[in-house]
Amino acid sequence: MFTIISWLVYGVIVGGIARAIYQGNTPPGWAPTIATGVAGSIFGGFIQSLLSGGKNDSAGIVFGVVGGVLACWLYTQWIKSDA
């Protein structure tokens, strides 16, 4: 239970920072912010893995935010392709 709550809190923090940095067309609300943060953590962990040669270190907030901005950009590109 604590793991789920910690992922939600982390998602809100990282997703909120990423969405504040990326000023594109992203959907409002808590759920998309959490999803952005969690996706950002996954993307950020992948980026850090590429940069560190595959070491399993935690992505941290910095790489999470970088990944979150990437997630926002990918989302807006996906929306543009549907329109």
Secondary structure, 3 states (H helix, E strand, C coil): CHHHHHHHHHHHHHHHHHHHHCCCCCCCCHHHHHHHHHHHHHHHHHHHHHHHCCCCCCCHHHHHHHHHHHHHHHHHHHHHHHC
